[in-house]
Amino acid sequence: MNINYICPHCNGYLSLNDCVIFSVRTAEFKVGLISLHPDLGNYTIKKHPGFEFDEGQELEFFCPICHSELDSDVHKRLARIIMIDENLNEFVVLFSRIAGEESTYKIIGETMEIFGDDSAEYIDFINLSTIF
């Protein structure tokens, strides 16, 4: 699988081996790195055992390269990154910033794929004509 995830601000690669790396901050200003599985719909995360946060807690996601916040204009509880597939197609990927919430959206033009049991939560906020 030759899929890459990049920061929408600096175009730096967030993909490393079989994970996507982010810098994360909790509401209590605890900080750490987490990795998400690169397969959309797989909600496996890895983090340092000392970096603790509760299920349902809102997290802030940052690029570990340029430190820009990976927020979305669609909804304040969604993060935004770019995915480039093996055919060099570029997609916007939106995912929930709420720990444990399974909502992911892969968007190109006016086409969207939806992943996760909680994906109905934000679907009404996504206007496909304004994503790019």
N, C-alpha and C positions, 0 to 999 in steps of 0.2 A: 504494500500500500504506500503510495507516494503522495500523501496529503500533507500540506504544510499549513500552519496557522501563523498569522502575522499580526503585529500591532497595527491598528489603523492610523496611528500617529507617526511612528518612526519607521514603519515597515520592517522592523526587526523580527526575526524568527522566534516564535514562542514554543515551537515544537522541538523536542529533544528525545531521541529514541522513541519510546512508546508512551510519551506523555506530553502534555501541554502545561508549561510552567507559568505561574502567576505569583506576584507579590500581593499579599492580602492584608487588610487591616480590619479589625473588629470595631464595634461602636465604643469599646473600652480602650481603644488605641493599642491593642495587642497586635503585633505584626509577625508575619511569617511567610514562608513560601509554601504553596500547595501545587500539586500536579493533578490534572484531570486526564481521564482516559481520552485518547484522540478519536475514538469511535463515537459519533453522535448517538445519544441514547444510552450509552454506558456511563453510569454515574459513579464509577469507582474514583475515589480521590486518595491521594497519599499526602501526608503532612508529617511534620515532626511531632512526636508524642507530647512534647511540651507546649505546642501551639494548640491551645484548646479553645473551642467555641461551641455553643449550643445549637442543636437542631432548631431551625426556625429563625435563627439570628441573621440579620442582614450584614453582609460582608462587602467591603469595598475592594474591587479588583484593580490592580495596577500592572502596567508593563514592567517586567523586571529589568528591562534595558533602558528605556527612557523615563520610566517612572510616571508616565501619564496615566490618569485614571481612565479605565476602560468602560466608561459609562455609556449609556444609550439615550438618544433623544426620544425613543419610543415610550419608555417607562422607566422611572427612577429605580425600579427593582430588577432591571435587566442590564447585563453587561454586553459589550459589543467587541467582537474581533473579526478578522477576515480569514477565510479558508480558501486555499487554492488547491484544487483537486489534481489528479494525475493528468488531466487533459488541459491544464492551465486555466480552467474556468474559475472565476473569482466569485465567492459567495460572502454575504454578510452572515455571521453567526451571532445570534442573540441567545443569551442563557441567563437563567435566574441567578441573582446574587444572594438568594435566601438559602442558607445551609439546609440541605436535605430536600429542597424543593426540586422536582424533576421537570424542568421546562426548558426546551431548546428549540430554536427555529433557524433553519438554513434557508437563506433567501437569495435568489438571483432574479433581477427584474421584478416581474409580477408573479413569480412562482415561489412557493414556499413548501418546505418539508417540515413537519412537526414531530418532535420527539418528547417523550416523557409523560408520566401519568398526570402531572399537574399543568400540562401545556394549555389547557383551556383558560387558565387564570389571566393570561395576557393577550390572547388572540384578538380580542376586540380593539386593542390599542395599536396593533400593527397595521399601518397603511402602506401597502406594498409599493405604491407609486412614489413614496418619499424616502425609501430606504437608501437608495444610492445617490 
